[in-house]
């Protein structure tokens, strides 16, 4: 692989020019996303009461713009959406509120992921999908093996895990989080409890589940599938701390997915994940142009979106082969 220091220096020089923020474009995307999401939720309430078939339109729209809300919150967390921290905080908080992801907590967790991606000795600080080495798996007690198999199964990955990771985990404070993250969790939880208490006087629990929880779970499913595709591929990067290199881990430990335009729009061009990790200051709408400019300055493999499903069969990291592989037969 062309992964020398020189290659990365050239790549960074190319990509740096794409970190410029288009504030006018950002404002349009922010306000339109906020407006359409909450309008679709209000319409879902109307349709639930007056015309149930209308939910077939409003719920998918809510799901689409929950995905887009996350895209903007994500960029705000990197400081790549607006120029000031205050603007990013306000925008990120408003975007995260509607998808139950407190901005300051998300920023803390995601920053930790970027700083420790691909580091075998820092997996406790990297909120990536639980990944064990072959040796660790083989030497684990039966209950731990069963738990690992359960968490890595296709069924669990797209049914239980999304709601746990994105819905439940973000409801609790933790000693490992910084104070801003914990305060954001507490404040959000108090607001959500208050809103549920108020809304329960006007809406039934069934309606709340249909008009809000259904699109939320669908969004969590899309997010879970996308998160998995970003780092869980055969030739990904994992190294022990002594051999770990940030730039190599960022670029070679992340995917470049060949996906249709609708999926790129839905996920905010997250398919260019290797470029995002190497230069996280690039706004999501600049990533396609950045990818064209970068070309094969650092060689990488383009992975078809259809291949992501087969990647789910890869379960453990083989330190000898330097590959993610299926469960060992023994």
C-alpha positions as CSV (number, residue, x, y, z in Angstrom):
1,X,0.0,0.0,0.0
2,X,1.1,3.5,-0.7
3,X,1.0,4.6,2.9
4,X,4.4,6.4,3.4
5,X,4.7,9.6,5.3
6,X,5.1,11.4,2.0
7,X,1.9,10.1,0.6
8,X,-0.1,11.3,3.7
9,X,1.6,14.7,3.6
10,X,0.5,15.1,0.0
11,X,-3.0,13.8,0.7
12,X,-3.4,16.2,3.7
13,X,-2.2,19.1,1.5
14,X,-4.8,18.3,-1.1
15,X,-7.7,17.7,1.3
16,X,-7.0,20.8,3.4
17,X,-8.4,23.1,0.7
18,X,-11.8,21.5,1.1
19,X,-12.2,22.4,4.7
20,X,-13.7,25.8,3.7
21,X,-17.2,26.2,5.1
22,X,-20.1,27.5,2.9
23,X,-22.1,29.2,5.7
24,X,-25.0,30.1,3.3
25,X,-25.3,26.5,2.2
26,X,-25.0,25.3,5.8
27,X,-27.8,27.6,6.9
28,X,-30.1,26.4,4.2
29,X,-29.4,22.8,5.0
30,X,-29.8,23.4,8.8
31,X,-33.1,25.3,8.7
32,X,-34.7,23.1,6.0
33,X,-33.8,19.9,7.9
34,X,-35.2,21.3,11.1
35,X,-38.3,22.5,9.5
36,X,-39.1,19.4,7.4
37,X,-38.4,17.0,10.3
38,X,-40.8,18.7,12.8
39,X,-43.4,19.4,10.1
40,X,-43.4,15.7,9.2
41,X,-43.9,14.8,12.9
42,X,-46.8,17.2,13.2
43,X,-48.3,15.8,10.0
44,X,-47.9,12.3,11.4
45,X,-50.0,13.4,14.4
46,X,-52.7,14.7,12.0
47,X,-52.6,11.6,9.8
48,X,-52.8,9.3,12.9
49,X,-56.0,11.1,13.9
50,X,-57.6,11.8,10.6
51,X,-56.1,9.7,7.8
52,X,-53.9,6.7,8.8
53,X,-52.8,6.1,5.2
54,X,-51.0,9.4,5.3
55,X,-48.5,7.9,7.7
56,X,-47.0,6.0,4.8
57,X,-45.7,9.3,3.6
58,X,-45.0,11.2,6.8
59,X,-43.1,8.4,8.6
60,X,-40.6,7.8,5.8
61,X,-40.0,11.6,5.6
62,X,-39.4,11.8,9.4
63,X,-36.9,8.9,9.0
64,X,-35.1,10.6,6.2
65,X,-34.7,13.9,8.0
66,X,-33.7,12.2,11.3
67,X,-30.8,10.8,9.3
68,X,-30.0,14.2,7.9
69,X,-30.3,15.7,11.4
70,X,-27.6,13.3,12.5
71,X,-25.4,14.3,9.6
72,X,-25.5,17.9,10.6
73,X,-25.0,17.1,14.3
74,X,-22.0,15.0,13.4
75,X,-20.3,17.8,11.4
76,X,-21.0,20.3,14.2
77,X,-19.2,17.9,16.6
78,X,-16.1,18.1,14.3
79,X,-16.3,21.9,14.0
80,X,-16.7,21.5,10.3
81,X,-20.2,22.9,9.9
82,X,-19.9,26.5,11.4
83,X,-16.8,28.5,12.2
84,X,-17.5,29.2,15.8
85,X,-17.9,26.6,18.6
86,X,-21.0,28.4,19.8
87,X,-22.8,28.1,16.5
88,X,-21.8,24.5,16.2
89,X,-23.0,23.8,19.7
90,X,-26.4,25.5,19.1
91,X,-26.9,23.8,15.7
92,X,-25.7,20.4,17.0
93,X,-27.9,20.5,20.1
94,X,-31.0,21.3,18.0
95,X,-30.3,18.6,15.5
96,X,-29.5,16.0,18.2
97,X,-32.6,16.8,20.3
98,X,-35.0,15.4,17.7
99,X,-33.0,12.1,17.5
100,X,-32.4,11.6,21.2
101,X,-28.6,12.1,20.9
102,X,-27.3,14.8,23.2
103,X,-24.7,16.9,21.3
104,X,-22.0,17.2,24.0
105,X,-22.1,13.5,24.7
106,X,-22.0,12.6,21.0
107,X,-19.1,15.0,20.5
108,X,-17.1,13.4,23.4
109,X,-17.7,9.8,22.3
110,X,-17.1,10.5,18.6
111,X,-13.9,12.4,19.3
112,X,-12.6,9.4,21.4
113,X,-13.4,7.1,18.4
114,X,-11.4,9.3,16.0
115,X,-8.4,9.5,18.4
116,X,-8.2,5.8,19.1
117,X,-9.5,4.1,15.9
118,X,-7.6,0.9,15.0
119,X,-5.7,0.8,18.3
120,X,-6.0,-2.6,19.8
121,X,-4.7,-1.4,23.2
122,X,-7.2,1.4,23.3
123,X,-10.4,-0.4,22.5
124,X,-11.8,0.7,25.9
125,X,-11.6,4.3,24.8
126,X,-12.9,3.7,21.2
127,X,-16.7,3.2,21.1
128,X,-16.4,1.1,18.0
129,X,-18.3,-2.2,17.5
130,X,-17.0,-4.7,20.0
131,X,-14.1,-6.5,18.3
132,X,-12.0,-9.3,19.7
133,X,-8.9,-10.9,18.3
134,X,-8.9,-14.5,17.4
135,X,-6.7,-15.3,20.4
136,X,-8.9,-13.4,22.8
137,X,-12.0,-15.1,21.5
138,X,-10.5,-18.6,21.7
139,X,-9.3,-18.0,25.3
140,X,-12.5,-16.5,26.5
141,X,-14.9,-18.4,28.8
142,X,-18.1,-19.8,27.3
143,X,-20.4,-17.0,28.5
144,X,-18.2,-14.3,27.1
145,X,-18.1,-16.1,23.8
146,X,-21.9,-16.5,23.7
147,X,-22.3,-12.8,24.6
148,X,-19.8,-11.8,21.8
149,X,-21.6,-14.0,19.3
150,X,-24.9,-12.5,20.3
151,X,-23.7,-8.9,19.9
152,X,-22.1,-9.7,16.5
153,X,-25.0,-11.6,15.0
154,X,-26.9,-10.1,12.1
155,X,-30.2,-10.3,13.9
156,X,-28.9,-8.5,17.0
157,X,-26.8,-6.0,15.0
158,X,-29.9,-4.5,13.3
159,X,-32.7,-5.1,15.9
160,X,-31.5,-4.8,19.5
161,X,-28.1,-3.1,19.2
162,X,-29.2,0.1,17.4
163,X,-31.7,1.0,20.1
164,X,-29.2,0.1,22.9
165,X,-26.3,2.0,21.4
166,X,-28.2,5.1,20.2
167,X,-31.3,5.1,22.3
168,X,-30.5,3.6,25.7
169,X,-26.7,4.4,26.2
170,X,-27.3,8.1,25.6
171,X,-29.8,8.2,28.5
172,X,-27.2,7.5,31.2
173,X,-24.3,9.5,32.6
174,X,-21.0,7.7,33.1
175,X,-17.7,8.4,35.0
176,X,-15.7,8.0,31.7
177,X,-17.6,10.9,30.1
178,X,-16.4,14.4,30.6
179,X,-18.6,16.9,32.6
180,X,-20.1,18.5,29.5
181,X,-21.2,15.1,28.2
182,X,-22.8,14.1,31.5
183,X,-24.5,17.5,32.0
184,X,-26.0,17.2,28.4
185,X,-27.3,13.7,29.3
186,X,-29.0,15.0,32.5
187,X,-30.5,18.1,30.8
188,X,-31.8,16.2,27.8
189,X,-33.3,13.5,30.0
190,X,-35.1,16.0,32.2
191,X,-36.5,17.8,29.1
192,X,-37.6,14.5,27.6
193,X,-39.4,13.4,30.8
194,X,-41.1,16.8,31.0
195,X,-42.2,16.6,27.3
196,X,-43.5,13.0,27.7
197,X,-45.5,14.1,30.8
198,X,-47.0,17.0,28.9
199,X,-47.7,15.1,25.7
200,X,-49.3,12.2,27.5
201,X,-52.2,14.5,28.3
202,X,-52.9,14.9,24.6
203,X,-51.5,11.8,22.8
204,X,-51.8,8.2,23.6
205,X,-48.7,6.1,24.0
206,X,-49.6,4.2,20.9
207,X,-49.6,7.4,18.9
208,X,-46.3,8.5,20.3
209,X,-44.8,5.1,19.4
210,X,-46.1,5.3,15.8
211,X,-45.4,8.9,15.0
212,X,-42.0,9.2,16.7
213,X,-40.5,5.9,17.8
214,X,-41.1,4.1,14.5
215,X,-39.1,6.6,12.4
216,X,-36.5,6.8,15.2
217,X,-36.0,3.0,15.1
218,X,-35.7,3.1,11.3
219,X,-33.1,5.9,11.6
220,X,-31.2,3.8,14.1
221,X,-31.3,0.9,11.7
222,X,-29.8,3.0,8.9
223,X,-27.2,4.4,11.3
224,X,-26.2,0.9,12.6
225,X,-25.8,-0.4,9.0
226,X,-23.7,2.6,8.1
227,X,-21.6,2.5,11.3
228,X,-20.8,-1.2,10.6
229,X,-19.8,-0.5,7.1
230,X,-17.3,2.2,8.1
231,X,-14.6,0.0,9.8
232,X,-15.7,-3.6,9.9
233,X,-14.2,-4.9,6.6
234,X,-11.7,-7.6,5.9
235,X,-8.6,-5.5,5.3
236,X,-9.3,-2.9,7.9
237,X,-6.6,-1.6,10.3
238,X,-5.9,-2.8,13.8
239,X,-2.5,-2.5,15.5
240,X,-1.1,-2.6,19.1
241,X,-0.2,0.8,20.5
242,X,3.6,0.4,19.8
243,X,2.9,-0.1,16.1
244,X,-0.2,2.0,15.7
245,X,-0.1,5.0,13.4
246,X,-2.9,7.6,13.5
247,X,-2.9,8.5,9.8
248,X,-2.7,4.8,8.7
249,X,-5.5,3.9,11.1
250,X,-7.6,6.8,9.9
251,X,-7.3,6.1,6.2
252,X,-6.7,2.4,5.9
253,X,-9.0,1.5,8.8
254,X,-12.0,3.2,7.2
255,X,-14.0,2.4,4.1
256,X,-14.7,4.1,0.8
257,X,-18.2,2.7,-0.2
258,X,-19.5,2.9,-3.8
259,X,-23.1,3.8,-3.1
260,X,-25.9,5.4,-5.1
261,X,-26.6,9.1,-4.9
262,X,-29.7,8.7,-2.7
263,X,-27.6,6.8,-0.1
264,X,-24.9,9.5,-0.2
265,X,-27.6,12.1,0.3
266,X,-29.2,10.2,3.2
267,X,-26.0,9.6,5.1
268,X,-24.3,12.9,4.3
269,X,-21.6,11.3,2.1
270,X,-20.3,9.2,5.0
271,X,-19.4,6.6,2.3
272,X,-16.2,8.7,1.9
273,X,-15.2,7.6,5.4
274,X,-11.5,7.2,4.9
275,X,-11.3,10.8,3.7
276,X,-13.4,12.0,6.6
277,X,-11.1,10.3,9.1
278,X,-8.0,11.6,7.5
279,X,-9.4,15.2,7.4
280,X,-12.4,15.5,9.6
281,X,-12.6,19.2,9.1
282,X,-14.2,18.8,5.6
283,X,-17.9,19.6,5.6
284,X,-20.0,16.6,4.4
285,X,-21.1,18.4,1.2
286,X,-17.5,18.9,0.2
287,X,-16.5,15.2,0.5
288,X,-17.3,14.1,-3.1
289,X,-15.1,16.9,-4.6
290,X,-12.4,16.1,-2.1
291,X,-12.5,12.5,-3.1
292,X,-12.1,13.4,-6.8
293,X,-9.1,15.7,-6.0
294,X,-7.4,13.0,-3.9
295,X,-7.8,10.3,-6.4
296,X,-5.4,7.4,-5.7
297,X,-2.8,9.6,-4.0
298,X,-3.0,6.9,-1.3
299,X,-4.3,3.7,-2.9
300,X,-7.4,2.2,-1.5
301,X,-10.1,-0.3,-2.5
302,X,-13.6,0.9,-3.4
303,X,-16.2,-1.3,-1.7
304,X,-19.6,-1.8,-3.2
305,X,-22.5,-1.0,-0.9
306,X,-23.9,-4.5,-1.6
307,X,-20.7,-6.0,-0.1
308,X,-21.5,-4.6,3.3
309,X,-24.0,-7.4,4.0
310,X,-21.3,-10.1,3.4
311,X,-19.0,-8.1,5.7
312,X,-21.3,-9.1,8.6
313,X,-19.8,-12.6,8.4
314,X,-16.5,-11.2,9.6
315,X,-16.3,-11.4,13.4
316,X,-12.8,-11.4,14.9
317,X,-9.4,-9.8,14.1
318,X,-6.6,-12.2,13.1
319,X,-3.4,-10.6,14.2
320,X,-1.2,-12.9,12.1
321,X,-3.1,-12.4,8.8
322,X,-3.9,-8.7,9.6
323,X,-7.5,-9.4,8.6
324,X,-11.0,-9.4,10.0
325,X,-12.2,-13.0,9.7
326,X,-15.1,-15.3,10.5
327,X,-15.3,-17.1,13.8
328,X,-12.6,-19.8,14.1
329,X,-14.0,-23.3,13.6
330,X,-12.2,-24.6,16.7
